[in-house]
């Protein structure tokens, strides 16, 4: 049994492929997908054998855990297809328009870790107006499809939902960092063959 914790910011197609390949290659394995939240101490859970793997993307992961980069992706702004910013043929949101807009933002999903966007804006002594805060990333696309709000997220997540809803995807303002998605695990499973297999599969997908 593999216990994997992650926020829901990864497009469902990736998780579906992981489950598909595990079912094909190791049909007797069980997978428990668990959510991360601001009150859940995932570092303790990894150390106490309550979790096996964490998928994360916060800017400063804990140094005592093992880390493997899964992918890098650019930040984009997801908005309704009829949003004024999506009507003039532009491909990128300007910094001025971004800071003037109202936003949907996710609640923190890890203790003591600030998100990529908040970290970047804080370093520049800037702040966006978060009109709506959601507990799940998957709620944001439906909200922005019916409002004048923006949601800042990774391109692969945005484009997945833009195929399902009337949404537009524009690049985030110049200078915004790329998002780094990685897997984290504790030293206790570092050399265990089943866990090495799982990590290699996750990286391959």
LOTORTI-523837 format. One record per residue: x, y, z of N, C-alpha, C in turn; residue in one letter. Coordinates in pm, whole numbers, padded with zeros to 5 digits, always signed. Layout:
residues N
XYZXYZXYZA;...
This chain:
residues 205
+00085-00119+00000+00000+00000+00000+00088+00123+00000X;+00059+00212-00093+00131+00338-00100+00036+00452-00061X;+00084+00535+00031+00003+00649+00080+00068+00777+00029X;-00002+00846-00060+00051+00962-00129-00035+01083-00096X;+00029+01189-00049-00044+01312-00015-00007+01422-00111X;-00106+01499-00152-00083+01607-00247-00200+01703-00242X;-00175+01832-00268-00287+01921-00299-00346+01880-00433X;-00462+01934-00468-00526+01893-00593-00491+01989-00706X;-00368+02045-00703-00329+02137-00809-00273+02064-00931X;-00253+01934-00924-00206+01858-01039-00328+01816-01120X;-00320+01833-01251-00433+01798-01337-00473+01652-01312X;-00603+01623-01305-00647+01486-01276-00593+01383-01373X;-00559+01424-01495-00509+01328-01593-00378+01264-01546X;-00293+01339-01473-00168+01282-01424-00195+01175-01319X;-00283+01206-01225-00317+01110-01121-00380+00985-01181X;-00465+01005-01281-00529+00891-01347-00425+00802-01415X;-00324+00863-01477-00218+00784-01542-00136+00708-01438X;-00109+00771-01323-00035+00702-01217-00111+00578-01173X;-00240+00593-01147-00322+00479-01103-00327+00372-01212X;-00340+00416-01337-00345+00321-01449-00218+00237-01456X;-00101+00301-01446+00024+00229-01458+00051+00139-01338X;+00013+00184-01219+00028+00098-01101-00060-00026-01118X;-00182-00008-01166-00273-00122-01184-00218-00221-01286X;-00149-00169-01388-00094-00257-01491+00032-00328-01444X;+00120-00255-01376+00251-00308-01341+00254-00379-01206X;+00164-00341-01117+00160-00400-00982+00014-00411-00938X;-00062-00502-00998-00207-00505-00978-00252-00532-00834X;-00162-00582-00750-00202-00608-00611-00169-00492-00518X;-00115-00382-00574-00087-00264-00492-00215-00186-00465X;-00220-00127-00347-00326-00031-00314-00265+00108-00311X;-00342+00207-00353-00299+00347-00347-00400+00426-00265X;-00352+00492-00162-00435+00582-00082-00392+00725-00113X;-00478+00801-00179-00450+00941-00209-00508+01026-00097X;-00425+01109-00038-00466+01187+00079-00442+01335+00054X;-00529+01421+00107-00512+01565+00085-00413+01627+00183X;-00346+01730+00137-00267+01814+00227-00351+01931+00270X;-00329+01978+00391-00401+02094+00441-00315+02171+00539X;-00359+02291+00572-00278+02378+00656-00259+02324+00798X;-00345+02231+00841-00332+02176+00976-00269+02037+00978X;-00228+01989+00862-00172+01854+00853-00020+01861+00850X;+00045+01797+00944+00191+01798+00953+00246+01681+00870X;+00269+01706+00742+00313+01598+00654+00455+01553+00687X;+00540+01643+00739+00676+01603+00775+00673+01496+00885X;+00589+01518+00984+00575+01419+01092+00517+01289+01035X;+00416+01301+00947+00351+01182+00892+00450+01097+00812X;+00539+01162+00737+00641+01087+00663+00735+01015+00760X;+00776+01085+00865+00870+01027+00961+00810+00916+01046X;+00676+00923+01069+00609+00825+01155+00546+00711+01077X;+00581+00697+00951+00529+00588+00867+00378+00597+00849X;+00327+00720+00842+00186+00741+00813+00165+00785+00668X;+00273+00825+00602+00274+00861+00460+00399+00804+00397X;+00391+00781+00265+00507+00733+00192+00566+00839+00098X;+00481+00924+00044+00525+01019-00057+00439+01144-00049X;+00502+01260-00069+00430+01387-00076+00466+01455-00207X;+00366+01502-00279+00387+01584-00397+00372+01729-00354X;+00470+01813-00384+00466+01953-00338+00518+02048-00442X;+00500+02178-00414+00558+02280-00503+00591+02409-00431X;+00593+02408-00297+00625+02532-00226+00772+02566-00247X;+00807+02695-00238+00941+02739-00279+01056+02683-00196X;+01033+02652-00069+01144+02608+00018+01107+02478+00087X;+01124+02364+00020+01091+02235+00084+01188+02204+00197X;+01147+02121+00292+01233+02089+00407+01363+02022+00362X;+01473+02068+00416+01602+02017+00374+01633+01876+00421X;+01564+01827+00525+01597+01695+00578+01526+01582+00504X;+01438+01616+00410+01369+01514+00332+01435+01498+00196X;+01423+01380+00141+01472+01356+00006+01377+01421-00094X;+01432+01468-00206+01353+01540-00306+01392+01498-00446X;+01293+01486-00532+01316+01459-00673+01222+01548-00754X;+01279+01623-00846+01199+01713-00930+01115+01632-01028X;+00987+01663-01035+00897+01597-01130+00882+01678-01258X;+00856+01807-01245+00842+01891-01364+00847+02038-01322X;+00879+02122-01419+00867+02266-01404+00760+02315-01501X;+00683+02415-01459+00575+02466-01543+00565+02616-01521X;+00519+02687-01622+00505+02831-01607+00374+02866-01539X;+00373+02981-01474+00251+03033-01413+00169+03106-01518X;+00038+03083-01513-00054+03150-01604-00173+03202-01524X;-00250+03287-01589-00373+03341-01529-00492+03279-01601X;-00577+03215-01525-00698+03153-01576-00813+03249-01552X;-00897+03271-01655-01007+03367-01644-01119+03325-01737X;-01236+03386-01719-01348+03359-01808-01312+03398-01950X;-01364+03323-02047-01333+03350-02187-01378+03489-02230X;-01484+03542-02165-01532+03677-02200-01479+03784-02105X;-01377+03751-02027-01315+03850-01939-01253+03962-02024X;-01263+04089-01982-01205+04199-02060-01058+04179-02095X;-00980+04117-02007-00838+04096-02034-00814+03994-02145X;-00917+03914-02175-00903+03811-02277-00961+03854-02411X;-01002+03980-02422-01075+04024-02541-00990+04098-02644X;-00870+04140-02610-00795+04226-02702-00678+04154-02769X;-00677+04023-02765-00575+03947-02835-00442+03936-02763X;-00432+03988-02644-00305+03979-02570-00280+03836-02526X;-00156+03804-02502-00118+03671-02455-00070+03671-02311X;-00051+03791-02252+00005+03801-02118-00066+03911-02041X;-00084+03889-01912-00142+03990-01822-00030+04082-01774X;-00051+04212-01781+00051+04305-01732+00050+04307-01580X;+00160+04352-01522+00168+04361-01377+00062+04455-01322X;+00040+04568-01389-00059+04666-01343-00199+04605-01343X;-00234+04536-01451-00366+04473-01457-00379+04362-01354X;-00272+04289-01331-00276+04180-01234-00303+04233-01094X;-00231+04337-01055-00246+04391-00919-00378+04464-00903X;-00437+04512-01012-00566+04582-01005-00684+04485-01003X;-00660+04360-01041-00768+04262-01052-00804+04203-00916X;-00919+04137-00912-00959+04057-00797-00930+03910-00828X;-00893+03835-00726-00839+03701-00749-00910+03596-00665X;-00906+03474-00718-00935+03354-00640-00800+03298-00597X;-00786+03264-00470-00659+03209-00422-00687+03085-00338X;-00592+02992-00336-00610+02871-00254-00573+02896-00109X;-00637+02823-00021-00595+02826+00119-00459+02759+00131X;-00379+02798+00230-00249+02731+00248-00268+02581+00266X;-00179+02502+00205-00195+02358+00212-00081+02289+00284X;+00004+02366+00351+00111+02305+00430+00148+02398+00544X;+00175+02341+00659+00216+02421+00773+00346+02495+00743X;+00349+02623+00776+00469+02709+00768+00516+02735+00626X;+00442+02693+00522+00486+02713+00385+00393+02809+00312X;+00448+02918+00263+00373+03013+00182+00378+02968+00036X;+00270+02995-00038+00264+02953-00177+00359+03031-00266X;+00376+02982-00389+00470+03041-00484+00433+03186-00514X;+00306+03212-00541+00264+03347-00580+00282+03443-00463X;+00235+03403-00344+00246+03491-00228+00392+03519-00193X;+00476+03417-00207+00619+03437-00179+00679+03538-00276X;+00649+03525-00403+00702+03616-00504+00653+03759-00480X;+00525+03776-00456+00472+03911-00435+00527+03972-00306X;+00541+03892-00201+00594+03944-00074+00737+03992-00090X;+00817+03920-00171+00955+03962-00194+00961+04097-00265X;+00858+04128-00342+00852+04256-00415+00769+04361-00340X;+00727+04323-00219+00642+04412-00136+00515+04452-00211X;+00457+04353-00275+00330+04371-00345+00228+04275-00287X;+00103+04302-00316-00004+04217-00264-00120+04219-00362X;-00177+04102-00387-00296+04095-00471-00420+04092-00382X;-00532+04131-00441-00658+04130-00366-00727+03996-00387X;-00727+03915-00283-00792+03785-00289-00936+03799-00243X;-01027+03801-00339-01169+03819-00305-01233+03688-00260X;-01183+03577-00314-01236+03446-00280-01121+03352-00249X;-01129+03282-00137-01030+03181-00103-01097+03045-00103X;-01036+02950-00170-01100+02818-00185-01016+02710-00117X;-01082+02606-00063-01008+02497+00001-00952+02398-00099X;-01003+02398-00223-00959+02304-00325-00932+02379-00455X;-00821+02347-00520-00789+02409-00648-00898+02382-00751X;-00957+02264-00745-01055+02225-00846-01180+02313-00845X;-01205+02386-00739-01319+02478-00735-01294+02605-00816X;-01169+02645-00827-01137+02775-00885-01179+02788-01031X;-01155+02690-01119-01194+02709-01259-01341+02739-01278X;-01429+02670-01207-01572+02696-01221-01608+02835-01171X;-01538+02881-01068-01566+03015-01014-01523+03122-01115X;-01402+03113-01168-01356+03217-01258-01430+03213-01391X;-01483+03098-01431-01559+03088-01557-01686+03171-01552X;-01733+03203-01431-01860+03274-01416-01846+03409-01347X;-01723+03460-01336-01698+03587-01267-01594+03666-01345X;-01550+03777-01286-01441+03857-01342-01315+03840-01259X;-01301+03725-01194-01185+03697-01109-01076+03626-01189X;-00954+03635-01140-00841+03564-01198-00795+03455-01102X;-00741+03347-01160-00681+03241-01080-00544+03212-01138X;-00441+03222-01055-00304+03199-01099-00263+03056-01066X;-00219+02984-01168-00190+02843-01148-00091+02796-01254X;-00054+02669-01248+00037+02612-01347-00035+02591-01481X;+00041+02603-01589-00020+02593-01722-00090+02459-01743X;-00029+02348-01699-00091+02218-01727-00225+02204-01658X;-00239+02262-01540-00367+02260-01468-00468+02349-01540X;-00425+02469-01580-00515+02564-01645-00565+02511-01779X;-00475+02455-01859-00516+02409-01991-00608+02287-01983X;-00589+02204-01884-00680+02092-01864-00822+02142-01843X;-00839+02240-01755-00974+02291-01726-01027+02380-01837X;-00938+02445-01913-00984+02528-02025-01044+02443-02137X;-01011+02314-02141-01073+02225-02239-01214+02185-02196X;-01246+02206-02070-01376+02163-02017-01473+02277-01993X;-01422+02399-01974-01504+02514-01937-01470+02632-02027X;-01560+02733-02035-01532+02852-02118-01430+02944-02051X;-01304+02906-02062-01196+02975-01993-01089+03017-02092X;-01016+03123-02057-00900+03168-02133-00777+03156-02045X;-00662+03131-02107-00535+03115-02036-00437+03218-02090X;-00391+03309-02005-00291+03409-02042-00169+03392-01953X;-00051+03422-02006+00071+03414-01925+00063+03512-01809X;+00120+03474-01696+00129+03563-01581+00223+03678-01614X;+00221+03786-01535+00307+03901-01564+00454+03864-01575X;+00525+03943-01648+00670+03923-01666+00740+03916-01531X;+00828+03820-01517+00905+03806-01394+00851+03704-01297X;+00726+03659-01314+00671+03558-01224+00755+03430-01235X;+00779+03363-01124+00864+03243-01127+00793+03125-01191X;+00870+03028-01231+00813+02901-01275+00780+02817-01152X;+00684+02728-01167+00647+02639-01058+00726+02510-01070X;+00785+02467-00960+00859+02343-00954+00778+02241-00875X;+00742+02132-00941+00669+02025-00875+00767+01912-00844X;+00763+01862-00722+00859+01760-00681+00792+01660-00589X;+00859+01548-00568+00814+01449-00471+00912+01447-00354X;+00858+01430-00236+00935+01427-00112+00913+01293-00041X;+01021+01242+00021+01007+01119+00098+01110+01118+00210X;+01085+01032+00308+01169+01023+00426+01281+00921+00403X;+01388+00936+00477+01504+00848+00463+01469+00703+00493X;+01367+00678+00573+01334+00541+00611+01294+00454+00490X;+01245+00517+00381+01205+00439+00262+01297+00468+00143X;+01407+00537+00169+01491+00583+00058+01543+00467-00026X;+01583+00356+00037+01642+00244-00036+01545+00128-00056X;+01423+00140-00011+01327+00030-00023+01287+00011-00170X;+01306-00110-00227+01276-00130-00369+01135-00090-00412X;+01028-00124-00336+00895-00082-00382+00881+00070-00392X;+00940+00141-00298+00929+00286-00298+01014+00348-00409X;+01129+00289-00436+01210+00337-00547+01135+00318-00679X;+01066+00206-00692+00985+00181-00812+00875+00286-00826X;+00805+00315-00717+00697+00414-00721+00750+00552-00759X;+00861+00595-00700+00917+00725-00731+00962+00734-00876X;+01019+00628-00926+01062+00627-01067+00942+00634-01159X;+00834+00566-01124+00712+00573-01205+00655+00714-01205X;+00648+00775-01088+00596+00911-01079+00679+01008-01164X;+00810+00992-01159+00898+01080-01238+00880+01055-01387X;+00865+00927-01426+00849+00896-01567+00721+00955-01624X;+00614+00950-01546+00485+01003-01592+00483+01153-01595X;
